[in-house]
Amino acid sequence: PEGVTMPPHLGMAEICRCEELGEEAVRRVLNLGVIGVGAVRRLSRVGLGTCQGRYCREALEGELQRFWGDLEDRWGRIRTRPPLRPMKLGKLGSGHGRDP
């Protein structure tokens, strides 16, 4: 739309919504010769946002497969993490987000 600009750090397609990172961020890291999904995530910040990779895992795996091929043993498994702080279901409806 007119008047809307895309942030310069996004590549052609957005991979990580939480960190607002696109394909270009991942490609820059891969072109450095980095090996391993952990290193790619740490250097690009993809999968390290609020969702901890639950939403961007598939997009990142697709980008790694395009770059490295079917060498999953080379880049390893992408592990997602649970939310930062577990919460009891009874607290969700009470309006109190923290334990006393």
C-alpha positions as a LaTeX table, in Angstrom:
\begin{tabular}{lrrr}
\hline
Residue & $x$ (\AA) & $y$ (\AA) & $z$ (\AA) \\
\hline
Pro1 & 0.00 & 0.00 & 0.00 \\
Glu2 & 1.02 & 3.56 & $-0.60$ \\
Gly3 & 2.83 & 5.21 & 2.29 \\
Val4 & 3.77 & 1.89 & 3.91 \\
Thr5 & 7.43 & 0.99 & 3.84 \\
Met6 & 8.99 & $-2.35$ & 4.63 \\
Pro7 & 11.68 & $-2.26$ & 7.32 \\
Pro8 & 15.11 & $-2.46$ & 5.63 \\
His9 & 16.17 & $-5.49$ & 7.70 \\
Leu10 & 13.43 & $-7.69$ & 6.20 \\
Gly11 & 14.42 & $-9.76$ & 3.20 \\
Met12 & 12.12 & $-10.87$ & 0.42 \\
Ala13 & 10.01 & $-13.04$ & 2.71 \\
Glu14 & 9.61 & $-12.70$ & 6.44 \\
Ile15 & 10.85 & $-15.69$ & 8.41 \\
Cys16 & 10.67 & $-14.58$ & 12.04 \\
Arg17 & 7.73 & $-12.36$ & 12.98 \\
Cys18 & 8.84 & $-11.85$ & 16.57 \\
Glu19 & 12.27 & $-10.51$ & 15.64 \\
Glu20 & 11.06 & $-9.03$ & 12.31 \\
Leu21 & 13.68 & $-10.87$ & 10.27 \\
Gly22 & 13.50 & $-12.03$ & 6.69 \\
Glu23 & 15.32 & $-14.44$ & 4.41 \\
Glu24 & 18.12 & $-11.95$ & 3.87 \\
Ala25 & 19.12 & $-12.05$ & 7.55 \\
Val26 & 19.49 & $-15.83$ & 7.40 \\
Arg27 & 21.32 & $-15.76$ & 4.07 \\
Arg28 & 23.84 & $-13.21$ & 5.37 \\
Val29 & 24.71 & $-15.55$ & 8.25 \\
Leu30 & 24.83 & $-18.64$ & 6.02 \\
Asn31 & 27.15 & $-16.87$ & 3.58 \\
Leu32 & 29.61 & $-16.39$ & 6.45 \\
Gly33 & 30.13 & $-20.16$ & 6.41 \\
Val34 & 28.33 & $-20.82$ & 9.68 \\
Ile35 & 27.55 & $-24.48$ & 10.30 \\
Gly36 & 24.77 & $-25.58$ & 12.60 \\
Val37 & 21.30 & $-24.32$ & 13.33 \\
Gly38 & 22.28 & $-23.02$ & 16.77 \\
Ala39 & 24.90 & $-20.73$ & 15.29 \\
Val40 & 22.50 & $-19.54$ & 12.60 \\
Arg41 & 19.88 & $-18.73$ & 15.21 \\
Arg42 & 22.30 & $-16.91$ & 17.53 \\
Leu43 & 23.87 & $-14.82$ & 14.79 \\
Ser44 & 20.67 & $-13.97$ & 12.90 \\
Arg45 & 18.27 & $-13.88$ & 15.92 \\
Val46 & 15.73 & $-15.99$ & 13.98 \\
Gly47 & 13.75 & $-18.12$ & 16.42 \\
Leu48 & 14.91 & $-16.25$ & 19.50 \\
Gly49 & 11.89 & $-13.98$ & 19.90 \\
Thr50 & 8.82 & $-14.37$ & 22.06 \\
Cys51 & 7.61 & $-17.57$ & 20.37 \\
Gln52 & 11.06 & $-19.21$ & 20.67 \\
Gly53 & 10.83 & $-20.64$ & 17.15 \\
Arg54 & 7.35 & $-22.15$ & 17.28 \\
Tyr55 & 6.12 & $-20.02$ & 14.34 \\
Cys56 & 9.29 & $-19.60$ & 12.28 \\
Arg57 & 10.81 & $-23.09$ & 12.62 \\
Glu58 & 9.38 & $-24.37$ & 9.33 \\
Ala59 & 10.41 & $-21.26$ & 7.39 \\
Leu60 & 13.93 & $-21.46$ & 8.82 \\
Glu61 & 14.17 & $-25.17$ & 8.03 \\
Gly62 & 13.09 & $-24.42$ & 4.45 \\
Glu63 & 15.78 & $-21.76$ & 4.08 \\
Leu64 & 18.44 & $-24.08$ & 5.52 \\
Gln65 & 17.36 & $-26.86$ & 3.19 \\
Arg66 & 17.58 & $-24.53$ & 0.16 \\
Phe67 & 21.09 & $-23.49$ & 1.20 \\
Trp68 & 22.52 & $-26.80$ & 2.47 \\
Gly69 & 20.27 & $-29.35$ & 0.75 \\
Asp70 & 19.00 & $-32.42$ & 2.54 \\
Leu71 & 21.83 & $-32.46$ & 5.03 \\
Glu72 & 19.84 & $-32.35$ & 8.27 \\
Asp73 & 22.75 & $-34.08$ & 9.99 \\
Arg74 & 24.83 & $-31.00$ & 9.09 \\
Trp75 & 22.49 & $-28.36$ & 10.48 \\
Gly76 & 20.77 & $-30.36$ & 13.23 \\
Arg77 & 17.24 & $-30.23$ & 14.56 \\
Ile78 & 15.56 & $-26.95$ & 15.38 \\
Arg79 & 14.26 & $-27.12$ & 18.92 \\
Thr80 & 11.45 & $-24.89$ & 20.12 \\
Arg81 & 11.19 & $-23.84$ & 23.74 \\
Pro82 & 8.20 & $-23.62$ & 26.04 \\
Pro83 & 6.89 & $-20.21$ & 27.17 \\
Leu84 & 9.16 & $-18.30$ & 29.51 \\
Arg85 & 6.99 & $-18.78$ & 32.55 \\
Pro86 & 4.35 & $-21.47$ & 33.08 \\
Met87 & 1.01 & $-20.26$ & 34.33 \\
Lys88 & $-1.82$ & $-22.06$ & 36.10 \\
Leu89 & $-5.04$ & $-22.10$ & 34.07 \\
Gly90 & $-7.01$ & $-20.68$ & 37.00 \\
Lys91 & $-4.86$ & $-17.52$ & 36.89 \\
Leu92 & $-5.73$ & $-16.80$ & 33.26 \\
Gly93 & $-9.30$ & $-15.77$ & 34.01 \\
Ser94 & $-8.57$ & $-14.01$ & 37.30 \\
Gly95 & $-6.68$ & $-11.08$ & 35.80 \\
His96 & $-3.62$ & $-11.82$ & 37.93 \\
Gly97 & $-0.64$ & $-12.93$ & 35.88 \\
Arg98 & 1.81 & $-13.57$ & 38.71 \\
Asp99 & 1.99 & $-15.84$ & 41.68 \\
Pro100 & 1.97 & $-14.03$ & 45.05 \\
\hline
\end{tabular}
